[in-house]
Amino acid sequence: MIHMGKQFIPITKPILTENETQAVAEVLSSGILVQGPKVQEFEKKFAKYLGVKHAIAVSSGTAALHLALLAAGIKKNDEVITTPYSFVASATAILFCNAIPVFIDIDKSYNLDSGQITAAITEKTKAILPVHLFGHPADMPQIAEIANRRDLIVIEDCAQALGAEISHKKVGTFGTVACFSFYPSKAITTGEGGLIATNDGQIADKARLLRDHGQIAKYEHIILGYNLRMTEIAAAIGLCQLEKLDEWNEKRIENAEQYAEQLKKIKDIEPPFVAHNVKHVFNLYVCQTKQKLRNKIVSYLQKNGIDARKGYPRPIYRQLLFKNHKYRKLPCDKTEQIINQVLQLPIHPLLSKSEIEYIVTKLKESFKKSV
Ligand SMILES: Cc1ncc(COP(=O)(O)O)c(C=O)c1O
């Protein structure tokens, strides 16, 4: 890609073709613009892809988390154990329910460390909310085991991991309810969009009511609800995107393999960890390097037209918003440490082999210039 006369490689790039344009044009000429047949078809195909009974399409991933927590019965002062290293929405959705996020540290996959959950449980604990960050699944077998034993709800945040698997089972099928995002940086996009997936009929019914004003029939409002519906335009785009999902994930995995092979030659860079039994779908390619080098490397790559990033600048509990909201935390030393070491590189499906070679060449140069 050319940017102001120079090569520019974006960190992420949604893929939209003539198919999406055509699908949107058809919706526009149909005159049905919100939550109609396209949304229904998208929900049906998504549920089939994932292998769950119910899919409820909504207006964003954040809306999906908010409604999933409410539909699962999370209430004021309930504690929800989650990760401090994520996009802020995985924690703010807990606050939307007036519940209390309890942050525990992460493991080497950047996900909530399942070994710390038990120490964080109190009599107020109602749920665990793992995030499958960057496309690597959280330790769901262990999380599900603890949740079963302690009678806790599990809400999976799959926003960054659509198509990821543990032992050939897709993330989003381990917990009580799962949430997806179709923001443009995700595996598939609908512009803005999200979806709740569950096998629990009661949670599905409640989520459907909550997304549409608590409306059971026209103008019959039986609970306090919201307007968090998906548009027909978004669903039409989503249907085209869903057809390409597996192909795009495979391309991300191939790109990651090429990176891993070439990064072996750079000793001060640690490529992403991949657990032996998982399918990591690389929504982002996240390495680590020494703290004192990281910022220089990112600047050097940026100057050379590579959209490298530093990732989340602080653990969620250190966001200013928590000055006014309750939370609890265990020590999160690993999170605090990696914040300054993370280096994100472009990995989207349109990235070519020669672009990866160029990125690695510039990365090598940046080490020579920075040390
Ligand atoms: C882990 C995670 N959770 C939740 C969200 C929220 O999704 P959305 O932007 O669609 O509201 C995002 C992404 O944006 C995310 O990366």
The ligand as an ORCA input file, in Angstrom:
! r2SCAN-3c Opt
* xyz 0 1
  C     -11.533     -7.529     23.901
  C     -12.602     -6.588     23.435
  N     -13.758     -6.536     24.100
  C     -14.754     -5.736     23.705
  C     -14.632     -4.916     22.610
  C     -15.736     -3.993     22.268
  O     -16.252     -4.177     20.999
  P     -16.904     -2.960     20.182
  O     -15.826     -2.025     19.776
  O     -17.558     -3.640     19.014
  O     -17.899     -2.316     21.082
  C     -13.429     -4.943     21.882
  C     -13.150     -4.164     20.675
  O     -13.387     -3.170     20.261
  C     -12.392     -5.789     22.317
  O     -11.221     -5.826     21.653
*
